[in-house]
Amino acid sequence: MFGNLQDSQSLAVKITGDSSGLQSAAGGATAALGGLKTAALGVATAVGAMGAVIGTKAVKAATEFEQAMANVEAMADATQEQMTQLTTKATSLGKETKFLITDIANAEKVLSKFGLSAQEVTDSIDGITNAAAASGNTLKDTSKSIIAVTRGFNMAVKDTQKVADTFAEAARSSGAQIMDLASGMRFIAPIANEMEMSLETVTAMLGKLADRGIEAGQAGRWLRSAFTQFAEMKVGKATEKAKKAIEKFGMSIKDVANMSLMKFVTRLKDAGATMGDFATIFTRRSSTALMVLSQLGGELGNFTDKLKESGGAAKEMAETRLDTLSGQMDVLRGSIGLLMTKIGQKFTPGLEDMTRGAKNAVNQMTALVDNTKDLDEVMGKPLATSIRVVANALKYLVLC
């Protein structure tokens, strides 16, 4: 009997001990669950904060693109159908290139300011985008430069791709850069076109002069002077000193009328003309460029022919520049920008309605304050003045 009592006590002790362990385990589980709940709340808070940041950036991207396209519409005076076409083009390039969709829209605005129609903008933007990507320059600056060259040579707007390809090939085959060539062309394109000189010929000149250390912008100024003087010679206009210098080398001013510029300077060089002779016939500054060109022989013609076969060069050059980690990061940035814009566009209609409602409410409050003559007496002058200041400040912020 005592043995049974002892066994019962031992069992009670064992059960009590086991119960304490169970309670301890349960307490640990509860604490673990509490920690898990805290962690989950932390994750949820972080996700919520991240969502708020993404939402804010998305709305910002969408509103900037919307405003950019509104600017295009204002400049281009485009129909709704044409605006849809321009928007679709900007979206397509935002997906395919490194540029943000808003940057593309701003480039469309620049082209519209030059007087291009909606269709002309659509036709020209591909070439300009390729030139910008190939040169590493901004779309805005590239748009201005390429269109200026296109118009200088009286080319169709759709020929912007030809300009981009010609410059790209020249840039990878000479010491000149794409935007340097565009800078030089601004001085000489119109006069070169009047002299019936091709884009490729003049570009080859600038490229070869760059190889000799003459920067394209400087070369453009010197060649403009030379082209202008030679155009005058072709109609019999030249100084007496220039006429005598030409006769010294077995030609007359009348012979010039039937010659190209390069044929004329090559004849002078072959006849033994010096830098001083070139300076007498032309000017001291332009003579430097012309003397260099006269010494090229067939090299200039070969380079010109190469430029005439440059189709696709700008796109190839752009793809090469982007075929790196840094380049692909730029492309990814453009794609993310497009994604953010698309997300933001889902929110902007509702936010626009809310903003209009807030503006109307603020305007009503402002009118009420302005029309209450005894507001100072009812609320006290300091408080009434503060209300007016706040109301007007809110109105200013909403309208801006």
Secondary structure, DSSP 8 states (H G I E B T S, - for coil): -HHHHHHHHHHHHHHHHHHHHHHHHHHHHHHHHHHHHHHHHHHHHHHHHHHHHHHHHHHHHHHHHHHHHHHHHHHHT--HHHHHHHHHHHHHHHHHSSS-HHHHHHHHHHHHHTT--HHHHHHHHHHHHHHHHHHT--HHHHHHHHHHHHHHTT--GGGHHHHHHHHHHHHHHSS--HHHHHHHHHHHHHHHHHTT--HHHHHHHHHHHHHTT--HHHHHHHHHHHHHHHHHHTTT---HHHHHHHHHTT--HHHHTT--HHHHHHHHHHTT--HHHHHHHS-HHHHHHHHHHHT-THHHHHHHHHHHT-TTHHHHHHHHHHSSHHHHHHHHHHHHHHHHHHHHHTTHHHHHHHHHHHHHHHHHHHHHHHH-TTHHHHH-HHHHHHHHHHHHHHHHHHH-
